[in-house]
């Protein structure tokens, strides 16, 4: 049996705040977490109805915009030669990046036995799934002929056509679709025992039948748990390299090309760190209001918020190193196009976006060095929003600034998104929030069976061994 | 509330406990008493319970390894075959068998096959989906997924006698002992 590292036992180290509220037992936490999914339709909280209405309204707008896009063509967006990738790819990379925190929390922190992950992994994984869904919209919408998107898949067809396996864009198809599939599987596997709990607790017959179908007949037997623990551990082990690969492959979309500002070896690690940075920012953006409205302060404690702030601080510095490496390599390469690109970022027409990005991603997050900021939900919420904006700007800077100054000055142009670009982006936020609200309403937001292992009842016994 | 004893006898006899410690000592005592066919039900995974019942050997890791190897070989073979045979294209004069470029796809198919196998293998090895199972007939069993620990001695045990099993389980300080209708 594994021995749980008791951090309170180190002499001279002040005790850390607990990761579970005082007095929580398996019974109380199960009741508290399952209250929302099991509450009857007429007792749906007002904040949920209000939030869902807004989110669903945005999703409806998305539907209209996409319909118009399909009828008219992607000319309604602002991208045009030389800037062939605009808001669509900026938002694609942004959404994919956000997803990374969910997998990091659920897989990597599981493998390194960070128990504080337990209360945030379920909704962080849900966030991953929904963010990847939003990201997946963009490449498909950008195809121009989205109804033939399946041509990207290798399958025997009458055209005699096969995908080009040397192209990063095909790697991207494989990486993102694998990531979406494995994230969904991981999430569902984690959900099965909790769906069984809901099945057993549901008073309403319809709810019981639906949850029972999801639970597949799970009965919590030791044999079930034995296979389950193995499967969960293996999925975590598989997801760990997967999550690192996804944004690496996304970065290959750029770094394999010879565009100044893209063609650098720093891109894969720098993209992965940026993804984790923005993902944790999004987890904070969601967790801070959620813990208040659901009254989950016992489960998502200040220590959780503080730990997430620390992860952001670290990954923020890796990102800062990436920015530095880009500038250094541009100078060190002695390539005039690379150097021009850096100068153009500093002083060109998009300098405002570049400096805003530096402000949002490097300067403002340094406030998290202060313990009082790390433990203040209000300030963390503000910083998390700023980082979300900063990471969006980062992708804008990378994509647009490099493209708008082509190698031939006669092709130079300015780029800006149209109202349809903005509408598509806001629409995917609507999709994301709609899915998130449905998730909050019908699924336990915190993993109940793993939380039970943190209760004194479960940990006390391990100490007795 | 007790379940009526059906003509063929109960499926098993089940005792419930408050804590994993009590369940563990109950398993040890039941083993001492010579019972073999028993199963524990716990609201969260507990390594000691799993080991005490001899369930710690799972086939999931082996299946996953096989699937990972198959997925990796399959992905690499697909990329090589497409690039060399099915749709050869000269890209900047590079060799058709440019294997380095096939690694990302190979990696993704490895993870995809392994991950799907781990999850589906776990579900199938557990005999799921299984809409009906007798243990759900046990009164109070819904708390197995919440906060109680159950030990069920099954009727298939050679030593099984419902009366005897019931009185034996009652000696282990359970919260309750119930029959499980088949």
Interface residues (C-beta under 8 A of the other chain):
Chain A: X1 X2 X25 X26 X27 X30 X154 X160 X161 X162 X163 X164 X165 X166 X170 X171 X174 X175 X178 X181 X182 X185 X186 X188 X189 X193 X196 X197 X199 X200 X201 X212 X216 X217 X218 X219 X220 X221 X222 X223 X224 X225 X226 X227 X228 X229 X230 X231 X234 X235 X238 X239 X241 X242 X245 X249 X252 X449 X450 X452 X453 X457 X458 X461 X464 X465
Chain B: X19 X20 X21 X39 X40 X41 X42 X43 X44 X45 X46 X47 X48 X49 X50 X53 X55 X56 X58 X59 X60 X61 X64 X68 X78 X79 X82 X83 X86 X87 X89 X91 X94 X98 X101 X102 X104 X105 X107 X108 X109 X111 X112 X114 X115 X116 X118 X119 X121 X122 X123 X125 X126 X128 X129 X130 X131 X132 X133 X135 X136 X141 X142 X143 X144 X145 X146 X147
